[in-house]
Amino acid sequence: MYVCLCNAVSDKVIRAAVRQHQPQTFNQLKRLVPVGTQREKCVCAARRIMEDELQHIAPLENIA
């Protein structure tokens, strides 16, 4: 699903960036993926996706 229509950024793109780079803040995510750069309507959704993906990453790191 598209999260940011202005920049055509999907939830899959956000999830992939979070998995690869593990940003800890939304500003770090914005440096990786162009979300919230124009109208900022996508900020809440992008932040939720980032937080959700980070929660899935943390348990996997504890296993290894």
mmCIF file as Biopython writes it, N, C-alpha, C and O atoms, coordinates in Angstrom:
data_model
#
loop_
_atom_site.group_PDB
_atom_site.id
_atom_site.type_symbol
_atom_site.label_atom_id
_atom_site.label_alt_id
_atom_site.label_comp_id
_atom_site.label_asym_id
_atom_site.label_entity_id
_atom_site.label_seq_id
_atom_site.pdbx_PDB_ins_code
_atom_site.Cartn_x
_atom_site.Cartn_y
_atom_site.Cartn_z
_atom_site.occupancy
_atom_site.B_iso_or_equiv
_atom_site.auth_seq_id
_atom_site.auth_asym_id
_atom_site.pdbx_PDB_model_num
ATOM 1   N N  . MET A ? 1  ? 0.845  -1.173  0.000  1.0 0.0 1  A 1 
ATOM 2   C CA . MET A ? 1  ? 0.000  0.000   0.000  1.0 0.0 1  A 1 
ATOM 3   C C  . MET A ? 1  ? 0.891  1.237   0.000  1.0 0.0 1  A 1 
ATOM 4   O O  . MET A ? 1  ? 1.955  1.254   0.618  1.0 0.0 1  A 1 
ATOM 5   N N  . TYR A ? 2  ? 0.442  2.259   -0.696 1.0 0.0 2  A 1 
ATOM 6   C CA . TYR A ? 2  ? 1.199  3.510   -0.706 1.0 0.0 2  A 1 
ATOM 7   C C  . TYR A ? 2  ? 0.969  4.280   0.586  1.0 0.0 2  A 1 
ATOM 8   O O  . TYR A ? 2  ? -0.171 4.497   0.997  1.0 0.0 2  A 1 
ATOM 9   N N  . VAL A ? 3  ? 2.043  4.684   1.209  1.0 0.0 3  A 1 
ATOM 10  C CA . VAL A ? 3  ? 1.990  5.477   2.436  1.0 0.0 3  A 1 
ATOM 11  C C  . VAL A ? 3  ? 2.123  6.949   2.085  1.0 0.0 3  A 1 
ATOM 12  O O  . VAL A ? 3  ? 1.387  7.787   2.605  1.0 0.0 3  A 1 
ATOM 13  N N  . CYS A ? 4  ? 3.066  7.262   1.199  1.0 0.0 4  A 1 
ATOM 14  C CA . CYS A ? 4  ? 3.301  8.640   0.766  1.0 0.0 4  A 1 
ATOM 15  C C  . CYS A ? 4  ? 3.005  8.735   -0.728 1.0 0.0 4  A 1 
ATOM 16  O O  . CYS A ? 4  ? 3.791  8.277   -1.557 1.0 0.0 4  A 1 
ATOM 17  N N  . LEU A ? 5  ? 1.884  9.323   -1.054 1.0 0.0 5  A 1 
ATOM 18  C CA . LEU A ? 5  ? 1.493  9.451   -2.454 1.0 0.0 5  A 1 
ATOM 19  C C  . LEU A ? 5  ? 2.361  10.467  -3.199 1.0 0.0 5  A 1 
ATOM 20  O O  . LEU A ? 5  ? 2.637  10.291  -4.385 1.0 0.0 5  A 1 
ATOM 21  N N  . CYS A ? 6  ? 2.786  11.511  -2.522 1.0 0.0 6  A 1 
ATOM 22  C CA . CYS A ? 6  ? 3.599  12.546  -3.164 1.0 0.0 6  A 1 
ATOM 23  C C  . CYS A ? 6  ? 4.897  11.987  -3.737 1.0 0.0 6  A 1 
ATOM 24  O O  . CYS A ? 6  ? 5.347  12.400  -4.806 1.0 0.0 6  A 1 
ATOM 25  N N  . ASN A ? 7  ? 5.494  11.037  -3.008 1.0 0.0 7  A 1 
ATOM 26  C CA . ASN A ? 7  ? 6.778  10.477  -3.422 1.0 0.0 7  A 1 
ATOM 27  C C  . ASN A ? 7  ? 6.677  9.002   -3.813 1.0 0.0 7  A 1 
ATOM 28  O O  . ASN A ? 7  ? 7.696  8.347   -4.031 1.0 0.0 7  A 1 
ATOM 29  N N  . ALA A ? 8  ? 5.463  8.483   -3.900 1.0 0.0 8  A 1 
ATOM 30  C CA . ALA A ? 8  ? 5.210  7.089   -4.288 1.0 0.0 8  A 1 
ATOM 31  C C  . ALA A ? 8  ? 6.002  6.100   -3.435 1.0 0.0 8  A 1 
ATOM 32  O O  . ALA A ? 8  ? 6.670  5.210   -3.961 1.0 0.0 8  A 1 
ATOM 33  N N  . VAL A ? 9  ? 5.920  6.265   -2.113 1.0 0.0 9  A 1 
ATOM 34  C CA . VAL A ? 9  ? 6.618  5.382   -1.185 1.0 0.0 9  A 1 
ATOM 35  C C  . VAL A ? 9  ? 5.597  4.419   -0.580 1.0 0.0 9  A 1 
ATOM 36  O O  . VAL A ? 9  ? 4.581  4.834   -0.024 1.0 0.0 9  A 1 
ATOM 37  N N  . SER A ? 10 ? 5.891  3.129   -0.702 1.0 0.0 10 A 1 
ATOM 38  C CA . SER A ? 10 ? 4.979  2.118   -0.164 1.0 0.0 10 A 1 
ATOM 39  C C  . SER A ? 10 ? 5.443  1.640   1.207  1.0 0.0 10 A 1 
ATOM 40  O O  . SER A ? 10 ? 6.563  1.921   1.634  1.0 0.0 10 A 1 
ATOM 41  N N  . ASP A ? 11 ? 4.571  0.919   1.878  1.0 0.0 11 A 1 
ATOM 42  C CA . ASP A ? 11 ? 4.932  0.351   3.170  1.0 0.0 11 A 1 
ATOM 43  C C  . ASP A ? 11 ? 6.074  -0.649  3.016  1.0 0.0 11 A 1 
ATOM 44  O O  . ASP A ? 11 ? 6.894  -0.786  3.924  1.0 0.0 11 A 1 
ATOM 45  N N  . LYS A ? 12 ? 6.142  -1.343  1.895  1.0 0.0 12 A 1 
ATOM 46  C CA . LYS A ? 12 ? 7.226  -2.301  1.659  1.0 0.0 12 A 1 
ATOM 47  C C  . LYS A ? 12 ? 8.582  -1.605  1.592  1.0 0.0 12 A 1 
ATOM 48  O O  . LYS A ? 12 ? 9.579  -2.130  2.086  1.0 0.0 12 A 1 
ATOM 49  N N  . VAL A ? 13 ? 8.615  -0.436  0.988  1.0 0.0 13 A 1 
ATOM 50  C CA . VAL A ? 13 ? 9.862  0.333   0.902  1.0 0.0 13 A 1 
ATOM 51  C C  . VAL A ? 13 ? 10.302 0.776   2.293  1.0 0.0 13 A 1 
ATOM 52  O O  . VAL A ? 13 ? 11.485 0.706   2.627  1.0 0.0 13 A 1 
ATOM 53  N N  . ILE A ? 14 ? 9.357  1.228   3.093  1.0 0.0 14 A 1 
ATOM 54  C CA . ILE A ? 14 ? 9.673  1.666   4.458  1.0 0.0 14 A 1 
ATOM 55  C C  . ILE A ? 14 ? 10.175 0.485   5.279  1.0 0.0 14 A 1 
ATOM 56  O O  . ILE A ? 14 ? 11.189 0.587   5.970  1.0 0.0 14 A 1 
ATOM 57  N N  . ARG A ? 15 ? 9.458  -0.641  5.202  1.0 0.0 15 A 1 
ATOM 58  C CA . ARG A ? 15 ? 9.863  -1.833  5.963  1.0 0.0 15 A 1 
ATOM 59  C C  . ARG A ? 15 ? 11.259 -2.315  5.560  1.0 0.0 15 A 1 
ATOM 60  O O  . ARG A ? 15 ? 12.054 -2.699  6.418  1.0 0.0 15 A 1 
ATOM 61  N N  . ALA A ? 16 ? 11.553 -2.297  4.280  1.0 0.0 16 A 1 
ATOM 62  C CA . ALA A ? 16 ? 12.874 -2.728  3.810  1.0 0.0 16 A 1 
ATOM 63  C C  . ALA A ? 16 ? 13.968 -1.799  4.330  1.0 0.0 16 A 1 
ATOM 64  O O  . ALA A ? 16 ? 15.032 -2.262  4.742  1.0 0.0 16 A 1 
ATOM 65  N N  . ALA A ? 17 ? 13.715 -0.503  4.313  1.0 0.0 17 A 1 
ATOM 66  C CA . ALA A ? 17 ? 14.702 0.463   4.807  1.0 0.0 17 A 1 
ATOM 67  C C  . ALA A ? 17 ? 14.929 0.286   6.304  1.0 0.0 17 A 1 
ATOM 68  O O  . ALA A ? 17 ? 16.059 0.387   6.782  1.0 0.0 17 A 1 
ATOM 69  N N  . VAL A ? 18 ? 13.856 0.023   7.040  1.0 0.0 18 A 1 
ATOM 70  C CA . VAL A ? 18 ? 13.985 -0.172  8.484  1.0 0.0 18 A 1 
ATOM 71  C C  . VAL A ? 18 ? 14.762 -1.449  8.775  1.0 0.0 18 A 1 
ATOM 72  O O  . VAL A ? 18 ? 15.631 -1.455  9.646  1.0 0.0 18 A 1 
ATOM 73  N N  . ARG A ? 19 ? 14.464 -2.527  8.060  1.0 0.0 19 A 1 
ATOM 74  C CA . ARG A ? 19 ? 15.187 -3.786  8.265  1.0 0.0 19 A 1 
ATOM 75  C C  . ARG A ? 19 ? 16.681 -3.634  7.963  1.0 0.0 19 A 1 
ATOM 76  O O  . ARG A ? 19 ? 17.531 -4.155  8.685  1.0 0.0 19 A 1 
ATOM 77  N N  . GLN A ? 20 ? 16.975 -2.920  6.901  1.0 0.0 20 A 1 
ATOM 78  C CA . GLN A ? 20 ? 18.373 -2.797  6.484  1.0 0.0 20 A 1 
ATOM 79  C C  . GLN A ? 20 ? 19.169 -1.832  7.361  1.0 0.0 20 A 1 
ATOM 80  O O  . GLN A ? 20 ? 20.305 -2.126  7.734  1.0 0.0 20 A 1 
ATOM 81  N N  . HIS A ? 21 ? 18.581 -0.683  7.692  1.0 0.0 21 A 1 
ATOM 82  C CA . HIS A ? 21 ? 19.335 0.374   8.376  1.0 0.0 21 A 1 
ATOM 83  C C  . HIS A ? 21 ? 18.969 0.574   9.843  1.0 0.0 21 A 1 
ATOM 84  O O  . HIS A ? 21 ? 19.723 1.206   10.583 1.0 0.0 21 A 1 
ATOM 85  N N  . GLN A ? 22 ? 17.837 0.051   10.271 1.0 0.0 22 A 1 
ATOM 86  C CA . GLN A ? 22 ? 17.344 0.151   11.646 1.0 0.0 22 A 1 
ATOM 87  C C  . GLN A ? 22 ? 17.385 1.569   12.216 1.0 0.0 22 A 1 
ATOM 88  O O  . GLN A ? 22 ? 18.035 1.805   13.234 1.0 0.0 22 A 1 
ATOM 89  N N  . PRO A ? 23 ? 16.702 2.511   11.574 1.0 0.0 23 A 1 
ATOM 90  C CA . PRO A ? 23 ? 16.663 3.881   12.106 1.0 0.0 23 A 1 
ATOM 91  C C  . PRO A ? 23 ? 15.951 3.905   13.455 1.0 0.0 23 A 1 
ATOM 92  O O  . PRO A ? 23 ? 14.974 3.182   13.655 1.0 0.0 23 A 1 
ATOM 93  N N  . GLN A ? 24 ? 16.423 4.713   14.358 1.0 0.0 24 A 1 
ATOM 94  C CA . GLN A ? 24 ? 15.822 4.788   15.685 1.0 0.0 24 A 1 
ATOM 95  C C  . GLN A ? 24 ? 14.894 5.988   15.852 1.0 0.0 24 A 1 
ATOM 96  O O  . GLN A ? 24 ? 14.141 6.065   16.822 1.0 0.0 24 A 1 
ATOM 97  N N  . THR A ? 25 ? 14.950 6.914   14.914 1.0 0.0 25 A 1 
ATOM 98  C CA . THR A ? 25 ? 14.064 8.079   14.965 1.0 0.0 25 A 1 
ATOM 99  C C  . THR A ? 25 ? 13.422 8.280   13.600 1.0 0.0 25 A 1 
ATOM 100 O O  . THR A ? 25 ? 13.894 7.757   12.591 1.0 0.0 25 A 1 
ATOM 101 N N  . PHE A ? 26 ? 12.343 9.041   13.588 1.0 0.0 26 A 1 
ATOM 102 C CA . PHE A ? 26 ? 11.674 9.310   12.321 1.0 0.0 26 A 1 
ATOM 103 C C  . PHE A ? 26 ? 12.562 10.161  11.410 1.0 0.0 26 A 1 
ATOM 104 O O  . PHE A ? 26 ? 12.522 9.999   10.190 1.0 0.0 26 A 1 
ATOM 105 N N  . ASN A ? 27 ? 13.351 11.053  11.975 1.0 0.0 27 A 1 
ATOM 106 C CA . ASN A ? 27 ? 14.269 11.867  11.163 1.0 0.0 27 A 1 
ATOM 107 C C  . ASN A ? 27 ? 15.302 10.995  10.460 1.0 0.0 27 A 1 
ATOM 108 O O  . ASN A ? 27 ? 15.685 11.273  9.324  1.0 0.0 27 A 1 
ATOM 109 N N  . GLN A ? 28 ? 15.749 9.945   11.131 1.0 0.0 28 A 1 
ATOM 110 C CA . GLN A ? 28 ? 16.678 9.019   10.488 1.0 0.0 28 A 1 
ATOM 111 C C  . GLN A ? 28 ? 15.988 8.289   9.339  1.0 0.0 28 A 1 
ATOM 112 O O  . GLN A ? 28 ? 16.592 8.069   8.289  1.0 0.0 28 A 1 
ATOM 113 N N  . LEU A ? 29 ? 14.734 7.916   9.533  1.0 0.0 29 A 1 
ATOM 114 C CA . LEU A ? 29 ? 13.975 7.264   8.468  1.0 0.0 29 A 1 
ATOM 115 C C  . LEU A ? 29 ? 13.808 8.200   7.278  1.0 0.0 29 A 1 
ATOM 116 O O  . LEU A ? 29 ? 13.926 7.773   6.130  1.0 0.0 29 A 1 
ATOM 117 N N  . LYS A ? 30 ? 13.533 9.479   7.549  1.0 0.0 30 A 1 
ATOM 118 C CA . LYS A ? 30 ? 13.350 10.464  6.472  1.0 0.0 30 A 1 
ATOM 119 C C  . LYS A ? 30 ? 14.611 10.631  5.628  1.0 0.0 30 A 1 
ATOM 120 O O  . LYS A ? 30 ? 14.521 10.973  4.449  1.0 0.0 30 A 1 
ATOM 121 N N  . ARG A ? 31 ? 15.780 10.396  6.211  1.0 0.0 31 A 1 
ATOM 122 C CA . ARG A ? 31 ? 17.022 10.472  5.443  1.0 0.0 31 A 1 
ATOM 123 C C  . ARG A ? 31 ? 17.161 9.282   4.496  1.0 0.0 31 A 1 
ATOM 124 O O  . ARG A ? 31 ? 17.852 9.361   3.481  1.0 0.0 31 A 1 
ATOM 125 N N  . LEU A ? 32 ? 16.503 8.192   4.836  1.0 0.0 32 A 1 
ATOM 126 C CA . LEU A ? 32 ? 16.568 6.982   4.021  1.0 0.0 32 A 1 
ATOM 127 C C  . LEU A ? 32 ? 15.467 6.909   2.972  1.0 0.0 32 A 1 
ATOM 128 O O  . LEU A ? 32 ? 15.685 6.444   1.853  1.0 0.0 32 A 1 
ATOM 129 N N  . VAL A ? 33 ? 14.280 7.376   3.350  1.0 0.0 33 A 1 
ATOM 130 C CA . VAL A ? 33 ? 13.093 7.265   2.497  1.0 0.0 33 A 1 
ATOM 131 C C  . VAL A ? 33 ? 12.394 8.626   2.452  1.0 0.0 33 A 1 
ATOM 132 O O  . VAL A ? 33 ? 12.184 9.242   3.497  1.0 0.0 33 A 1 
ATOM 133 N N  . PRO A ? 34 ? 12.035 9.100   1.267  1.0 0.0 34 A 1 
ATOM 134 C CA . PRO A ? 34 ? 11.402 10.427  1.170  1.0 0.0 34 A 1 
ATOM 135 C C  . PRO A ? 34 ? 9.937  10.428  1.597  1.0 0.0 34 A 1 
ATOM 136 O O  . PRO A ? 34 ? 9.041  10.424  0.753  1.0 0.0 34 A 1 
ATOM 137 N N  . VAL A ? 35 ? 9.696  10.433  2.898  1.0 0.0 35 A 1 
ATOM 138 C CA . VAL A ? 35 ? 8.338  10.523  3.426  1.0 0.0 35 A 1 
ATOM 139 C C  . VAL A ? 35 ? 8.199  11.795  4.239  1.0 0.0 35 A 1 
ATOM 140 O O  . VAL A ? 35 ? 9.151  12.232  4.886  1.0 0.0 35 A 1 
ATOM 141 N N  . GLY A ? 36 ? 7.027  12.382  4.209  1.0 0.0 36 A 1 
ATOM 142 C CA . GLY A ? 36 ? 6.774  13.588  4.986  1.0 0.0 36 A 1 
ATOM 143 C C  . GLY A ? 36 ? 7.535  14.802  4.516  1.0 0.0 36 A 1 
ATOM 144 O O  . GLY A ? 36 ? 7.804  15.706  5.306  1.0 0.0 36 A 1 
ATOM 145 N N  . THR A ? 37 ? 7.890  14.842  3.241  1.0 0.0 37 A 1 
ATOM 146 C CA . THR A ? 37 ? 8.691  15.956  2.740  1.0 0.0 37 A 1 
ATOM 147 C C  . THR A ? 37 ? 7.861  17.084  2.148  1.0 0.0 37 A 1 
ATOM 148 O O  . THR A ? 37 ? 8.356  18.198  1.977  1.0 0.0 37 A 1 
ATOM 149 N N  . GLN A ? 38 ? 6.589  16.799  1.833  1.0 0.0 38 A 1 
ATOM 150 C CA . GLN A ? 38 ? 5.779  17.831  1.194  1.0 0.0 38 A 1 
ATOM 151 C C  . GLN A ? 38 ? 4.576  18.220  2.048  1.0 0.0 38 A 1 
ATOM 152 O O  . GLN A ? 38 ? 4.535  19.319  2.602  1.0 0.0 38 A 1 
ATOM 153 N N  . ARG A ? 39 ? 3.613  17.337  2.154  1.0 0.0 39 A 1 
ATOM 154 C CA . ARG A ? 39 ? 2.398  17.698  2.892  1.0 0.0 39 A 1 
ATOM 155 C C  . ARG A ? 39 ? 2.347  17.112  4.290  1.0 0.0 39 A 1 
ATOM 156 O O  . ARG A ? 39 ? 1.516  17.515  5.105  1.0 0.0 39 A 1 
ATOM 157 N N  . GLU A ? 40 ? 3.208  16.185  4.567  1.0 0.0 40 A 1 
ATOM 158 C CA . GLU A ? 40 ? 3.334  15.546  5.882  1.0 0.0 40 A 1 
ATOM 159 C C  . GLU A ? 40 ? 2.103  14.759  6.315  1.0 0.0 40 A 1 
ATOM 160 O O  . GLU A ? 40 ? 1.959  14.472  7.503  1.0 0.0 40 A 1 
ATOM 161 N N  . LYS A ? 41 ? 1.220  14.405  5.402  1.0 0.0 41 A 1 
ATOM 162 C CA . LYS A ? 41 ? 0.050  13.613  5.770  1.0 0.0 41 A 1 
ATOM 163 C C  . LYS A ? 41 ? 0.418  12.158  6.039  1.0 0.0 41 A 1 
ATOM 164 O O  . LYS A ? 41 ? -0.345 11.432  6.675  1.0 0.0 41 A 1 
ATOM 165 N N  . CYS A ? 42 ? 1.571  11.734  5.564  1.0 0.0 42 A 1 
ATOM 166 C CA . CYS A ? 42 ? 1.982  10.339  5.690  1.0 0.0 42 A 1 
ATOM 167 C C  . CYS A ? 42 ? 2.823  10.070  6.933  1.0 0.0 42 A 1 
ATOM 168 O O  . CYS A ? 42 ? 3.171  8.919   7.195  1.0 0.0 42 A 1 
ATOM 169 N N  . VAL A ? 43 ? 3.149  11.076  7.686  1.0 0.0 43 A 1 
ATOM 170 C CA . VAL A ? 43 ? 4.077  10.939  8.795  1.0 0.0 43 A 1 
ATOM 171 C C  . VAL A ? 43 ? 3.599  9.920   9.828  1.0 0.0 43 A 1 
ATOM 172 O O  . VAL A ? 43 ? 4.382  9.064   10.241 1.0 0.0 43 A 1 
ATOM 173 N N  . CYS A ? 44 ? 2.358  9.986   10.250 1.0 0.0 44 A 1 
ATOM 174 C CA . CYS A ? 44 ? 1.843  9.068   11.280 1.0 0.0 44 A 1 
ATOM 175 C C  . CYS A ? 44 ? 1.899  7.625   10.810 1.0 0.0 44 A 1 
ATOM 176 O O  . CYS A ? 44 ? 2.334  6.743   11.550 1.0 0.0 44 A 1 
ATOM 177 N N  . ALA A ? 45 ? 1.463  7.383   9.592  1.0 0.0 45 A 1 
ATOM 178 C CA . ALA A ? 45 ? 1.466  6.019   9.061  1.0 0.0 45 A 1 
ATOM 179 C C  . ALA A ? 45 ? 2.893  5.496   8.918  1.0 0.0 45 A 1 
ATOM 180 O O  . ALA A ? 45 ? 3.168  4.349   9.270  1.0 0.0 45 A 1 
ATOM 181 N N  . ALA A ? 46 ? 3.788  6.311   8.414  1.0 0.0 46 A 1 
ATOM 182 C CA . ALA A ? 46 ? 5.181  5.893   8.238  1.0 0.0 46 A 1 
ATOM 183 C C  . ALA A ? 46 ? 5.835  5.608   9.589  1.0 0.0 46 A 1 
ATOM 184 O O  . ALA A ? 46 ? 6.601  4.653   9.724  1.0 0.0 46 A 1 
ATOM 185 N N  . ARG A ? 47 ? 5.537  6.420   10.563 1.0 0.0 47 A 1 
ATOM 186 C CA . ARG A ? 47 ? 6.101  6.216   11.913 1.0 0.0 47 A 1 
ATOM 187 C C  . ARG A ? 47 ? 5.595  4.905   12.516 1.0 0.0 47 A 1 
ATOM 188 O O  . ARG A ? 47 ? 6.364  4.163   13.127 1.0 0.0 47 A 1 
ATOM 189 N N  . ARG A ? 48 ? 4.301  4.623   12.345 1.0 0.0 48 A 1 
ATOM 190 C CA . ARG A ? 48 ? 3.734  3.371   12.860 1.0 0.0 48 A 1 
ATOM 191 C C  . ARG A ? 48 ? 4.392  2.162   12.197 1.0 0.0 48 A 1 
ATOM 192 O O  . ARG A ? 48 ? 4.709  1.178   12.866 1.0 0.0 48 A 1 
ATOM 193 N N  . ILE A ? 49 ? 4.594  2.238   10.894 1.0 0.0 49 A 1 
ATOM 194 C CA . ILE A ? 49 ? 5.235  1.141   10.165 1.0 0.0 49 A 1 
ATOM 195 C C  . ILE A ? 49 ? 6.661  0.949   10.649 1.0 0.0 49 A 1 
ATOM 196 O O  . ILE A ? 49 ? 7.099  -0.185  10.843 1.0 0.0 49 A 1 
ATOM 197 N N  . MET A ? 50 ? 7.391  2.037   10.847 1.0 0.0 50 A 1 
ATOM 198 C CA . MET A ? 50 ? 8.763  1.957   11.333 1.0 0.0 50 A 1 
ATOM 199 C C  . MET A ? 50 ? 8.797  1.301   12.710 1.0 0.0 50 A 1 
ATOM 200 O O  . MET A ? 50 ? 9.598  0.395   12.934 1.0 0.0 50 A 1 
ATOM 201 N N  . GLU A ? 51 ? 7.949  1.737   13.632 1.0 0.0 51 A 1 
ATOM 202 C CA . GLU A ? 51 ? 7.925  1.188   14.984 1.0 0.0 51 A 1 
ATOM 203 C C  . GLU A ? 51 ? 7.542  -0.284  14.974 1.0 0.0 51 A 1 
ATOM 204 O O  . GLU A ? 51 ? 8.113  -1.086  15.714 1.0 0.0 51 A 1 
ATOM 205 N N  . ASP A ? 52 ? 6.574  -0.636  14.133 1.0 0.0 52 A 1 
ATOM 206 C CA . ASP A ? 52 ? 6.148  -2.031  14.026 1.0 0.0 52 A 1 
ATOM 207 C C  . ASP A ? 52 ? 7.303  -2.901  13.524 1.0 0.0 52 A 1 
ATOM 208 O O  . ASP A ? 52 ? 7.557  -3.976  14.068 1.0 0.0 52 A 1 
ATOM 209 N N  . GLU A ? 53 ? 7.981  -2.445  12.514 1.0 0.0 53 A 1 
ATOM 210 C CA . GLU A ? 53 ? 9.084  -3.219  11.946 1.0 0.0 53 A 1 
ATOM 211 C C  . GLU A ? 53 ? 10.233 -3.338  12.935 1.0 0.0 53 A 1 
ATOM 212 O O  . GLU A ? 53 ? 10.853 -4.399  13.022 1.0 0.0 53 A 1 
ATOM 213 N N  . LEU A ? 54 ? 10.533 -2.289  13.678 1.0 0.0 54 A 1 
ATOM 214 C CA . LEU A ? 54 ? 11.597 -2.340  14.675 1.0 0.0 54 A 1 
ATOM 215 C C  . LEU A ? 54 ? 11.278 -3.342  15.783 1.0 0.0 54 A 1 
ATOM 216 O O  . LEU A ? 54 ? 12.184 -3.988  16.309 1.0 0.0 54 A 1 
ATOM 217 N N  . GLN A ? 55 ? 10.011 -3.476  16.140 1.0 0.0 55 A 1 
ATOM 218 C CA . GLN A ? 55 ? 9.617  -4.445  17.167 1.0 0.0 55 A 1 
ATOM 219 C C  . GLN A ? 55 ? 9.845  -5.869  16.687 1.0 0.0 55 A 1 
ATOM 220 O O  . GLN A ? 55 ? 10.163 -6.753  17.483 1.0 0.0 55 A 1 
ATOM 221 N N  . HIS A ? 56 ? 9.682  -6.093  15.392 1.0 0.0 56 A 1 
ATOM 222 C CA . HIS A ? 56 ? 9.902  -7.427  14.848 1.0 0.0 56 A 1 
ATOM 223 C C  . HIS A ? 56 ? 11.393 -7.750  14.733 1.0 0.0 56 A 1 
ATOM 224 O O  . HIS A ? 56 ? 11.776 -8.918  14.792 1.0 0.0 56 A 1 
ATOM 225 N N  . ILE A ? 57 ? 12.223 -6.742  14.571 1.0 0.0 57 A 1 
ATOM 226 C CA . ILE A ? 57 ? 13.653 -6.944  14.425 1.0 0.0 57 A 1 
ATOM 227 C C  . ILE A ? 57 ? 14.295 -7.273  15.779 1.0 0.0 57 A 1 
ATOM 228 O O  . ILE A ? 57 ? 15.135 -8.170  15.857 1.0 0.0 57 A 1 
ATOM 229 N N  . ALA A ? 58 ? 13.920 -6.578  16.819 1.0 0.0 58 A 1 
ATOM 230 C CA . ALA A ? 58 ? 14.552 -6.720  18.132 1.0 0.0 58 A 1 
ATOM 231 C C  . ALA A ? 58 ? 14.527 -8.162  18.647 1.0 0.0 58 A 1 
ATOM 232 O O  . ALA A ? 58 ? 15.571 -8.651  19.078 1.0 0.0 58 A 1 
ATOM 233 N N  . PRO A ? 59 ? 13.395 -8.866  18.625 1.0 0.0 59 A 1 
ATOM 234 C CA . PRO A ? 59 ? 13.416 -10.255 19.124 1.0 0.0 59 A 1 
ATOM 235 C C  . PRO A ? 59 ? 14.349 -11.159 18.324 1.0 0.0 59 A 1 
ATOM 236 O O  . PRO A ? 59 ? 14.956 -12.065 18.895 1.0 0.0 59 A 1 
ATOM 237 N N  . LEU A ? 60 ? 14.476 -10.938 17.035 1.0 0.0 60 A 1 
ATOM 238 C CA . LEU A ? 60 ? 15.351 -11.776 16.224 1.0 0.0 60 A 1 
ATOM 239 C C  . LEU A ? 60 ? 16.805 -11.571 16.590 1.0 0.0 60 A 1 
ATOM 240 O O  . LEU A ? 60 ? 17.588 -12.520 16.550 1.0 0.0 60 A 1 
ATOM 241 N N  . GLU A ? 61 ? 17.186 -10.355 16.947 1.0 0.0 61 A 1 
ATOM 242 C CA . GLU A ? 61 ? 18.566 -10.079 17.322 1.0 0.0 61 A 1 
ATOM 243 C C  . GLU A ? 61 ? 18.912 -10.746 18.657 1.0 0.0 61 A 1 
ATOM 244 O O  . GLU A ? 61 ? 20.054 -11.154 18.870 1.0 0.0 61 A 1 
ATOM 245 N N  . ASN A ? 62 ? 17.934 -10.855 19.548 1.0 0.0 62 A 1 
ATOM 246 C CA . ASN A ? 62 ? 18.174 -11.470 20.857 1.0 0.0 62 A 1 
ATOM 247 C C  . ASN A ? 62 ? 18.390 -12.979 20.745 1.0 0.0 62 A 1 
ATOM 248 O O  . ASN A ? 62 ? 19.016 -13.583 21.617 1.0 0.0 62 A 1 
ATOM 249 N N  . ILE A ? 63 ? 17.880 -13.583 19.687 1.0 0.0 63 A 1 
ATOM 250 C CA . ILE A ? 63 ? 18.030 -15.022 19.505 1.0 0.0 63 A 1 
ATOM 251 C C  . ILE A ? 63 ? 19.468 -15.370 19.117 1.0 0.0 63 A 1 
ATOM 252 O O  . ILE A ? 63 ? 20.018 -16.367 19.585 1.0 0.0 63 A 1 
ATOM 253 N N  . ALA A ? 64 ? 20.064 -14.556 18.272 1.0 0.0 64 A 1 
ATOM 254 C CA . ALA A ? 64 ? 21.400 -14.871 17.744 1.0 0.0 64 A 1 
ATOM 255 C C  . ALA A ? 64 ? 22.479 -14.660 18.720 1.0 0.0 64 A 1 
ATOM 256 O O  . ALA A ? 64 ? 23.648 -14.887 18.406 1.0 0.0 64 A 1 
#
